[in-house]
């Protein structure tokens, strides 16, 4: 039985797209007969502090001691931990194992930050000295990694699945919902600064100021990750006079999330950092139209006419989109039906995990 160690950044405070990917991956690995050990960053003394401070060498040393006891054939590393590859000590460590990295949120937009350009440069070195394979979540990442790293390590496109929630509406119900009395705006994600909730609140404030009626907003997601930011958001909602129209309901289970999708018309995610935007794709089966920032990787998997994509800070543009849909439901229905029809064509978790299984089989046979 092959032994796999997964280096994880899982947090008990709030779920992310990476954690959902990891859940499916762990289940699949065990189902395929792998012996799986999960090494969570929080289990390594001082790990978060070292990583945030850029002190990779001592962290790599601590992880090396743990891996020497576990003796895995393959090590799988989530993206936030990829700096473990940068140092000389790390390269020595990874030569002893077949290491596979998972990339899901690097910013490869034309205006991508210098940080991400630096990551690309370091990936090139890691690919030639330490990494056996890279799993990438969408095509632009594959393109840029192959462009920079060449054939120094295997690169595989393995998207997340969008069928985690087992349910969807009928087309007739989607049509009926489009003309319901209240236009329901949904926001889903950990309540943290980079998710763009402040941009949504600015747009909602404009709706209120301009006298646009017949709408409500529900904010779903963990309130425990950044309590001080949550307090600020609550104060802003009150100061803007939106308390009767905006509800913070906290973290919910999957059944409750499906209930929210059943009522929602649109889901908004104006993140100012690159991420997949998995939840926006999961709502398509209920005719929920995604409105997101241009940094969401979900765009790569949707036709051009499905969803609306804006600059992360464009509160005015978001207001204009929402007000037009609220006041002209027939126009919104066109968007909703396109979203609904697209849901069945998105990648499934089963197909994605089948690709991962084949990829790990190849990586596991590759000598370093």
C-alpha positions in Angstrom: 0.0 0.0 0.0 1.4 3.4 -1.0 1.8 6.0 1.7 0.8 9.6 1.0 1.3 12.6 3.3 -0.8 15.7 2.6 0.6 18.9 4.0 -2.6 20.8 4.8 -3.5 24.4 5.7 -7.0 23.4 6.9 -8.5 25.9 9.4 -11.3 24.9 11.7 -12.6 28.5 11.6 -13.9 28.6 8.1 -14.0 26.6 4.9 -12.2 27.6 1.7 -12.2 26.2 -1.8 -8.8 24.6 -1.1 -10.2 22.8 1.9 -13.2 21.5 -0.1 -10.7 20.2 -2.8 -8.7 18.6 0.0 -11.8 16.9 1.5 -12.6 15.2 -1.9 -8.9 14.4 -2.4 -8.5 12.7 1.0 -11.7 10.7 0.5 -10.6 9.6 -3.0 -7.0 8.7 -1.9 -8.3 6.4 0.8 -10.9 4.9 -1.6 -8.1 4.1 -4.0 -6.2 2.2 -1.4 -3.6 4.8 -0.4 -2.5 5.0 3.2 -3.0 8.7 3.9 -1.6 10.8 6.7 -2.6 14.5 7.0 0.0 16.9 8.5 -1.8 20.1 9.3 0.2 23.2 9.6 -1.3 23.9 13.0 0.2 20.6 14.3 3.8 21.8 13.6 5.0 24.0 16.5 5.5 27.6 15.4 4.6 26.8 11.8 2.2 29.6 11.0 4.5 32.2 12.6 7.5 30.9 10.7 5.7 30.8 7.3 4.2 34.3 7.7 7.7 35.7 8.7 9.3 34.0 5.7 11.4 31.8 8.0 11.2 28.7 5.7 14.5 27.0 6.8 13.5 26.1 10.4 10.0 25.1 9.3 11.4 22.8 6.6 13.6 21.3 9.2 10.7 20.5 11.5 8.6 19.0 8.7 11.6 17.0 7.5 11.9 15.3 11.0 8.2 14.4 10.9 8.4 13.0 7.3 11.4 11.0 8.2 9.2 9.1 10.7 6.2 8.7 8.3 8.4 7.7 5.3 5.8 8.5 2.5 6.2 7.7 -1.2 4.4 10.9 -2.2 3.9 14.2 -0.5 1.1 16.5 -1.6 1.5 20.2 -0.7 -1.3 22.8 -0.8 -0.5 26.2 -2.5 0.0 28.3 0.6 2.8 26.0 1.7 4.7 26.1 -1.6 7.3 28.6 -0.1 8.7 25.4 1.6 10.4 24.7 -1.7 12.3 28.0 -1.9 15.2 27.3 0.4 18.3 25.2 -0.1 17.4 23.0 2.8 13.9 22.4 1.4 15.3 21.3 -1.9 17.4 18.7 -0.1 14.3 17.6 1.7 12.1 17.2 -1.4 14.7 15.2 -3.3 14.0 12.4 -0.9 10.3 12.3 -1.8 8.1 12.6 -4.8 6.4 16.0 -4.2 3.3 17.2 -5.9 2.1 20.8 -5.4 -1.4 22.1 -5.9 -1.9 25.6 -7.4 -5.4 27.1 -7.3 -5.2 30.8 -6.9 -2.1 32.4 -8.3 -2.8 35.8 -10.0 -1.8 35.4 -13.6 -3.8 38.5 -14.8 -1.8 40.9 -17.0 -1.6 43.3 -14.0 -0.5 40.4 -11.7 1.5 41.5 -8.6 5.3 41.4 -8.3 4.7 38.8 -5.6 3.2 36.4 -8.1 6.0 37.1 -10.6 8.4 36.1 -7.9 6.5 32.9 -7.2 6.7 32.0 -10.9 10.5 32.5 -10.9 10.9 30.4 -7.8 8.6 27.7 -9.2 11.0 27.4 -12.1 13.8 26.6 -9.7 11.6 24.3 -7.6 10.5 22.4 -10.8 14.1 21.6 -11.7 15.2 20.6 -8.2 12.4 19.5 -6.0 8.9 19.1 -7.5 7.8 16.0 -9.3 4.4 17.4 -10.3 2.1 20.4 -10.2 -1.7 20.2 -10.1 -3.3 23.4 -11.5 -6.9 24.4 -11.0 -7.5 26.3 -14.2 -6.0 26.7 -17.7 -4.3 30.1 -17.3 -2.2 28.7 -14.4 -1.1 25.7 -16.6 -0.2 28.0 -19.4 1.9 30.3 -17.3 3.6 27.5 -15.3 4.5 25.6 -18.5 5.7 28.8 -20.1 8.0 29.5 -17.1 9.0 26.0 -16.0 9.1 24.2 -19.4 9.1 20.4 -19.0 11.1 20.3 -15.8 8.2 18.8 -13.9 4.8 17.3 -14.9 1.9 19.8 -14.9 -1.7 18.6 -15.0 -4.9 20.6 -15.3 -7.3 19.3 -12.6 -10.2 21.7 -11.9 -12.4 21.5 -8.8 -15.8 19.9 -9.2 -18.9 22.0 -9.1 -21.4 19.3 -8.1 -20.7 19.0 -4.4 -24.3 20.1 -3.5 -26.6 17.4 -4.8 -29.6 19.4 -5.9 -30.9 21.8 -8.4 -34.2 23.5 -9.4 -36.4 22.7 -12.4 -36.3 25.2 -15.2 -39.9 26.2 -14.4 -38.9 27.0 -10.8 -36.0 29.1 -12.1 -38.4 31.1 -14.2 -40.8 31.6 -11.4 -38.1 32.7 -9.0 -36.9 35.3 -11.4 -40.1 37.2 -10.8 -40.5 36.7 -7.1 -41.4 39.7 -5.0 -38.0 40.2 -3.3 -34.8 40.1 -5.3 -32.4 38.1 -3.0 -28.7 38.9 -3.1 -26.4 36.3 -1.6 -22.9 36.6 -0.4 -21.0 33.4 0.7 -17.5 33.2 2.2 -15.5 33.7 5.3 -16.1 37.3 6.5 -12.6 38.6 6.0 -11.3 41.8 4.3 -10.1 40.4 1.0 -13.5 39.0 0.0 -14.8 42.4 -1.0 -17.8 42.5 1.3 -17.2 46.3 1.7 -17.7 46.7 -2.0 -21.0 44.9 -1.9 -22.2 47.1 1.0 -21.2 50.2 -0.9 -23.3 49.0 -3.9 -26.3 48.2 -1.5 -26.0 51.6 0.0 -26.3 53.2 -3.4 -29.5 51.0 -4.0 -31.0 52.3 -0.8 -30.0 56.0 -1.6 -31.5 55.8 -5.1 -34.8 54.4 -3.8 -34.4 51.0 -5.4 -36.9 48.7 -3.6 -37.7 45.1 -3.4 -34.4 43.6 -2.5 -32.7 41.8 0.4 -29.1 40.6 1.0 -28.0 37.6 3.1 -24.4 37.2 4.1 -23.4 33.6 4.7 -20.0 32.5 6.1 -17.8 32.2 9.2 -17.7 35.2 11.5 -14.9 33.7 13.6 -11.9 34.1 11.3 -11.5 37.9 11.8 -13.8 39.1 14.6 -12.6 42.7 14.5 -13.5 42.9 10.8 -16.9 41.4 11.4 -17.5 44.1 14.1 -16.6 46.8 11.6 -19.0 45.3 9.0 -21.8 45.2 11.5 -21.2 48.8 12.3 -21.1 49.8 8.6 -24.4 48.0 8.0 -26.0 49.9 10.9 -24.4 53.3 9.9 -25.7 52.9 6.3 -29.2 52.2 7.5 -29.2 48.7 6.0 -30.0 46.7 9.1 -33.5 45.7 7.9 -32.2 44.7 4.4 -28.9 42.9 5.2 -28.6 39.8 7.4 -25.4 38.2 8.7 -26.3 34.5 9.3 -22.8 33.1 10.0 -21.6 29.7 8.8 -24.2 27.2 7.6 -24.2 23.5 6.6 -24.6 22.3 3.0 -28.4 21.7 3.4 -28.9 25.3 4.6 -26.7 26.6 1.8 -28.9 24.9 -0.7 -31.9 26.5 0.9 -30.2 29.9 0.4 -29.5 29.0 -3.3 -33.2 28.1 -3.7 -34.2 31.7 -2.7 -31.2 33.6 -4.2 -31.2 35.4 -7.5 -27.5 36.3 -7.6 -24.4 35.5 -5.6 -21.7 38.2 -5.3 -18.0 37.7 -4.6 -15.9 40.8 -5.3 -12.6 39.3 -3.9 -9.5 41.5 -4.3 -7.3 38.4 -4.3 -7.1 35.5 -6.8 -9.4 32.6 -5.8 -11.5 30.0 -7.6 -14.9 31.3 -6.5 -16.2 27.7 -6.2 -19.4 28.7 -4.5 -20.4 30.9 -7.4 -20.3 27.9 -9.7 -22.1 25.7 -7.2 -25.2 28.0 -7.3 -25.7 27.7 -11.1 -28.0 24.7 -10.8 -30.5 26.9 -9.0 -30.3 29.6 -11.6 -28.2 31.8 -9.3 -26.2 34.3 -11.4 -22.6 34.9 -10.3 -21.3 38.5 -10.1 -17.7 38.4 -9.2 -14.4 40.2 -9.5 -12.1 39.7 -12.5 -9.7 37.7 -10.3 -12.0 34.7 -9.9 -10.7 31.5 -11.6 -14.3 30.4 -12.1 -14.4 32.6 -15.3 -12.2 30.1 -17.0 -14.9 27.5 -16.8 -17.9 29.5 -17.9 -19.1 30.8 -21.3 -18.6 34.5 -21.9 -22.3 35.2 -21.5 -22.7 33.6 -18.1 -22.2 35.8 -15.1 -20.9 39.4 -14.8 -17.2 40.2 -14.0 -16.1 43.5 -12.6 -12.9 45.1 -11.2 -12.6 44.1 -7.6 -13.2 47.7 -6.3 -16.0 48.6 -8.8 -18.9 49.3 -6.4 -20.5 51.6 -8.9 -20.6 48.9 -11.6 -22.0 46.4 -9.1 -24.7 48.8 -8.2 -25.7 49.3 -11.8 -25.8 45.5 -12.5 -28.0 44.9 -9.4 -30.3 47.8 -10.0 -30.9 46.8 -13.6 -31.8 43.3 -12.6 -34.1 44.3 -9.7 -36.0 46.8 -11.9 -36.1 44.7 -15.0 -36.6 41.0 -14.1 -37.1 39.9 -17.7 -33.5 40.9 -18.4 -32.4 39.1 -15.3 -34.2 35.9 -16.4 -32.0 35.7 -19.5 -28.9 35.6 -17.3 -30.5 33.1 -14.9 -31.5 30.6 -17.6 -28.0 30.8 -19.1 -26.5 30.1 -15.7 -28.9 27.2 -15.1 -28.2 25.6 -18.5 -24.4 25.8 -17.9 -24.4 24.0 -14.6 -24.5 20.5 -16.1 -21.4 21.2 -18.3 -19.1 22.1 -15.5 -16.4 19.7 -14.2 -17.5 17.1 -11.7 -15.6 16.0 -8.6 -15.6 12.4 -9.9 -13.9 13.3 -13.2 -11.5 15.6 -11.4 -10.5 13.0 -8.9 -10.1 10.4 -11.7 -7.6 12.7 -13.3 -5.8 13.2 -10.0 -5.5 9.4 -9.6 -3.9 9.0 -13.0 -1.6 11.9 -12.4 -0.4 10.6 -9.0 0.2 7.2 -10.6 2.6 8.9 -13.1 4.3 11.1 -10.5 4.7 8.0 -8.2 6.6 6.2 -10.9 8.8 9.2 -11.7 12.3 9.0 -10.3 13.8 12.2 -8.9 
